[in-house]
Amino acid sequence: MSDSTHAGANQRSDTRALRVGGAAAIAVTIALTTFGGFVLNAGLYSQVATYCGIAREINTFGSAALFFVLFVVAVRWPSLLDKRIMTVGALGCLATAAVVLELAVRFADPAATVVGLLFSTAGKTWAAALIACSLGSLGSAKEAAVAAAGGIALGGIVAMLAPTPNWQIAIALHVAFPVLVVALLYRRSSDVLDAVRRGAPPFDLEVANPESFFAPTHALFLCAFLFSVASGYALTINEVGHAPVTSDFSALLTVALALWAIFGRDGDKEDTLFSCAVLLVIAGFLLAPFTFSTGLPSANTLLRCGNDGFSMLVWMVIAAVGRRNVFALLPTFALIRACGALGTNLGAIAGHTSNGFVGANQQAAELIAAVALFLFVALLWVGFRKFSFSGTIRGMAGVAEGTSAAGKETAEGVAVKADAHVASTEAADSPGQSSEDQAIPQRSHTPSIEECCAVLGAQHGLTERETEIFSMLARGRNGTFIMEHYVISRNTVKSHIKHIYAKLDVHSQQELIDLVESEATNHAGILRDATTYRAGKLETFTLDEVKTHYGLDK
């Protein structure tokens, strides 16, 4: 075997090791986050609830607000997401939270406790964003499944084996885990964050790439809200000493789901995992009324396992979004987490209300469980009968690389490819030319973007304004540039682009550019041949002559 073959094999082995190491590191951070939830609820909130019962709900609302701010910034001003500044700010918030929470809980100060919790949540928000960016850097769905499902299962196992910490240890772990996440993923998330910062804002990209971003009304976000309602309900019903009821069986069932998510061979694995999660949640709501008098953790276990399965699915979706369109990663992740926080609060309020009725008005507690079950099933039935997670992932289109407000890079790319085709064709044909032909001056014409778009527009029935916008898109211009250039509204631009894509049968700006590049290459070859035939008599081709050549002037 040659040295080059050995070197290639070693390089592939090193690359594979790096990819496995990346998935393992992300799995560890997800496990820390999962176990951190147990520490927060069982160790810290249980103590805080003795003097400030509403602190958990306030902090969860704060989490929703912070993730919504991250969503807005990621959509409109991604250049503000400077990795160093955000990381320093997050670590500062966590250090502040450690000091404030220690004093606030010791002296049972409600206001200071809420402030400390909000500081810690701010730091955890950025740590969670680094996990999402790191997942987006993984190269395959298999790696994402290992990281997501493996991390959640590992966190569940640790929570099952670990004793419930006292509040001092809970505060230390609550602050330390996000710091560890940042330390593990700071460099690994750099490429994705740098690409997001350098690229155009998703608010501008979405106009020309409607199928590359999830709208805020997408079923994915409603689904996150619904499952989080179940999660919040599971955290609070039948709680003992203000702490959630736990069961070892919960971790084992989560491990089973994780093993299937990693090693299952189902082509629509995401949809099957979603179905399992739905069935577990429905079973949990059905069993809830039977546990009010006994305190058994069966309903909590099923609800929690269903939410764990959905959490695996969410992380896998985030990774898939990052692989297809890195600019949609943070907006999608942040809005999912914001909807999830709101759902958790609603579920927790329902659980607390049920606990208050148990013993005094059992029927009212059972009614709450029945209403929650009905709404969960009804909304899923109405909104998700034709919804497919697997189809949603596969249907997300990419965004053209190098797309910017100016779009010069894309336009130059089309011209260069056309010139290269002409040059290669001429070089291939030159040996066969006679000396007389070579003496005749020849001029090959590289078609412009506008000529290619005019031909394609005429072939596919585009209107004059649609053809103009088509040319803009082919040059890499974004929606904001088109709006300003033609002085039209955002909705008008989106409507034109929708019609253009439908007529051309493309789904993204990248596919549109690829179509124009193909036309430019073919077009240049045809014109080169025609120019050779008419050498010395024709200097260039006009747009009308191009249309005549294609028979589009009739």
Buried (B, 14 or more C-beta within 10 A) or exposed (E): EEEEEEEEEEEEEEEEEEBEEBBBBBBBBBBBBBBBBBBBBBBBBBBBBEBBEEBBBBBBBBBBBBBBBBBBBBBBEBEEBEBEEBBEBBBEBBBBBBEBBBEBBEEEBBEBBBBBBBBBBBBBBBBBBBBBBBBBBBEEBEBBBBBBBBBBBBBBBBBBEBEBBEBBBBBBBBBBBBBBBBEBBBEBBBBBBBBBBEBBBBBBBBBBBBBBBBEEEBBBBBBBBBBBBBBBBBBBBBBEEBBBBBBBBBBBBBBBBBEBBBEEEEEBBBBBBBEBBBEBBBBBBBBBBEBBEEEBBBBBBBBBBBBBBBBBBBBBBBBBBBBBBBBBBBBBBBBBBBBBBBBBBBBBBBBBBBBEBBEEEBEEBBBBBBEBBEEBBEBBEEEBEEBBBBEBBEEBBBBBEBBBBBBEBBBEBBBEBBBEBBBEBBEEEEEEBEEEEEEEEBBBBBBBBBBBBBBBBBBBEBBEBBBBBBBBBBBBBBBBBBBEEBEBEBEBBBEBBEBBBEBBEBBBBBBBBBBBBBBBBBBBBBBBEBBBEBBEEBEEBEEEBBBEBBEBEE
